[in-house]
């Protein structure tokens, strides 16, 4: 029998995938990537397990902007996210002929979305009452259809609850499961600093997929005109900034000295360009006024000679 398993690559999802395999079922491991959880999985979870991933785009950003059930402590719309994810999972379940869904959720692990009442709410919203199995906490929850029908042996399920990962880590040790990421990683929407950047960007109408990618990079500055400046912090970020540059932005780099690539988005004129150039100089190895090359659409358009931006302006313009 088939079952669709929500698979993030984290400890909990690895455990439930193994548990489902131990029960003799044939899981489809389904992974979702959002603009706020960059793809990290490069290989199928286990040999012989069917693996599929889905990437969320602009529709998901719109959900984050205005969730029906609100945000958590930061910009995390956990209940709306779960409903959205499970609606898509239900389509996959119907497509492959799987009669139920398995998740790695643990009762009480997350204060917003992993409570008894929230589990019931989400199942009702999606039309999956009794069809979502949560093996790690199943013995603490109402019996599900898969258990009633004998597709899953309830006696082999667990009664884990709360935020501690010690029971899961001990089980992983027993089963020889390793290579899972730290529980502290994951969705950027739970991070206060990223959430601050996101709120600020949305207030300026910056809500495209490219805007979301920019939020993950560099030092951010907002000029008085409303233009955004992003200064790379290392070679990897410089490369990403270059790839994200578009027709409405300028790329800047210091001539003759090591330094960051700097991206000016939606600059309003010469003053914005010079401010961005001065920021570029400030974070380079140049001393005093130096030359900065500016490019647009891959073509050099100007060569400016500017001093580094003064500290007072940096504090005024810097975000976060």
ChimeraX attribute file (.defattr): number of C-alpha atoms within 10 A of each C-alpha:
attribute: neighborCount
match mode: 1-to-1
recipient: residues
	/A:1	11
	/A:2	18
	/A:3	24
	/A:4	28
	/A:5	27
	/A:6	25
	/A:7	25
	/A:8	24
	/A:9	19
	/A:10	17
	/A:11	22
	/A:12	22
	/A:13	22
	/A:14	24
	/A:15	22
	/A:16	23
	/A:17	28
	/A:18	16
	/A:19	17
	/A:20	21
	/A:21	14
	/A:22	11
	/A:23	12
	/A:24	12
	/A:25	15
	/A:26	19
	/A:27	23
	/A:28	23
	/A:29	24
	/A:30	17
	/A:31	19
	/A:32	18
	/A:33	17
	/A:34	17
	/A:35	22
	/A:36	19
	/A:37	16
	/A:38	15
	/A:39	14
	/A:40	9
	/A:41	12
	/A:42	6
	/A:43	8
	/A:44	13
	/A:45	18
	/A:46	12
	/A:47	8
	/A:48	9
	/A:49	14
	/A:50	14
	/A:51	18
	/A:52	13
	/A:53	15
	/A:54	13
	/A:55	13
	/A:56	15
	/A:57	13
	/A:58	14
	/A:59	8
	/A:60	18
	/A:61	17
	/A:62	12
	/A:63	14
	/A:64	19
	/A:65	17
	/A:66	12
	/A:67	16
	/A:68	11
	/A:69	11
	/A:70	15
	/A:71	19
	/A:72	15
	/A:73	14
	/A:74	16
	/A:75	21
	/A:76	22
	/A:77	23
	/A:78	22
	/A:79	22
	/A:80	22
	/A:81	18
	/A:82	15
	/A:83	17
	/A:84	16
	/A:85	18
	/A:86	22
	/A:87	18
	/A:88	13
	/A:89	22
	/A:90	19
	/A:91	11
	/A:92	17
	/A:93	20
	/A:94	12
	/A:95	9
	/A:96	12
	/A:97	13
	/A:98	17
	/A:99	17
	/A:100	23
	/A:101	24
	/A:102	22
	/A:103	19
	/A:104	22
	/A:105	24
	/A:106	24
	/A:107	23
	/A:108	17
	/A:109	16
	/A:110	13
	/A:111	14
	/A:112	15
	/A:113	23
	/A:114	18
	/A:115	16
	/A:116	13
	/A:117	9
	/A:118	14
	/A:119	18
	/A:120	13
	/A:121	16
	/A:122	20
	/A:123	18
	/A:124	13
	/A:125	14
	/A:126	17
	/A:127	13
	/A:128	16
	/A:129	15
	/A:130	18
	/A:131	18
	/A:132	20
	/A:133	26
	/A:134	22
	/A:135	27
	/A:136	25
	/A:137	19
	/A:138	23
	/A:139	16
	/A:140	17
	/A:141	14
	/A:142	10
	/A:143	14
	/A:144	18
	/A:145	17
	/A:146	19
	/A:147	17
	/A:148	12
	/A:149	9
	/A:150	9
	/A:151	17
	/A:152	19
	/A:153	12
	/A:154	16
	/A:155	9
	/A:156	14
	/A:157	20
	/A:158	15
	/A:159	15
	/A:160	22
	/A:161	18
	/A:162	13
	/A:163	12
	/A:164	11
	/A:165	15
	/A:166	10
	/A:167	13
	/A:168	16
	/A:169	17
	/A:170	12
	/A:171	13
	/A:172	18
	/A:173	11
	/A:174	9
	/A:175	12
	/A:176	8
	/A:177	15
	/A:178	12
	/A:179	9
	/A:180	15
	/A:181	11
	/A:182	9
	/A:183	10
	/A:184	7
	/A:185	11
	/A:186	15
	/A:187	14
	/A:188	20
	/A:189	23
	/A:190	19
	/A:191	16
	/A:192	15
	/A:193	13
	/A:194	18
	/A:195	18
	/A:196	15
	/A:197	16
	/A:198	21
	/A:199	15
	/A:200	15
	/A:201	17
	/A:202	14
	/A:203	9
	/A:204	11
	/A:205	10
	/A:206	15
	/A:207	16
	/A:208	15
	/A:209	13
	/A:210	13
	/A:211	17
	/A:212	19
	/A:213	15
	/A:214	19
	/A:215	17
	/A:216	17
	/A:217	18
	/A:218	20
	/A:219	16
	/A:220	20
	/A:221	22
	/A:222	19
	/A:223	20
	/A:224	10
	/A:225	12
	/A:226	14
	/A:227	19
	/A:228	24
	/A:229	30
	/A:230	25
	/A:231	26
	/A:232	24
	/A:233	16
	/A:234	13
	/A:235	12
	/A:236	10
	/A:237	19
	/A:238	21
	/A:239	12
	/A:240	15
	/A:241	22
	/A:242	17
	/A:243	9
	/A:244	15
	/A:245	20
	/A:246	17
	/A:247	10
	/A:248	11
	/A:249	19
	/A:250	26
	/A:251	29
	/A:252	29
	/A:253	25
	/A:254	28
	/A:255	17
	/A:256	11
	/A:257	15
	/A:258	13
	/A:259	22
	/A:260	25
	/A:261	25
	/A:262	30
	/A:263	31
	/A:264	27
	/A:265	23
	/A:266	17
	/A:267	21
	/A:268	13
	/A:269	10
	/A:270	9
	/A:271	12
	/A:272	21
	/A:273	22
	/A:274	18
	/A:275	21
	/A:276	33
	/A:277	31
	/A:278	26
	/A:279	25
	/A:280	30
	/A:281	31
	/A:282	23
	/A:283	19
	/A:284	19
	/A:285	14
	/A:286	19
	/A:287	11
	/A:288	11
	/A:289	15
	/A:290	19
	/A:291	19
	/A:292	24
	/A:293	17
	/A:294	24
	/A:295	18
	/A:296	17
	/A:297	13
	/A:298	13
	/A:299	10
	/A:300	13
	/A:301	12
	/A:302	12
	/A:303	16
	/A:304	19
	/A:305	16
	/A:306	21
	/A:307	21
	/A:308	21
	/A:309	19
	/A:310	11
	/A:311	10
	/A:312	8
	/A:313	12
	/A:314	18
	/A:315	11
	/A:316	12
	/A:317	16
	/A:318	15
	/A:319	15
	/A:320	13
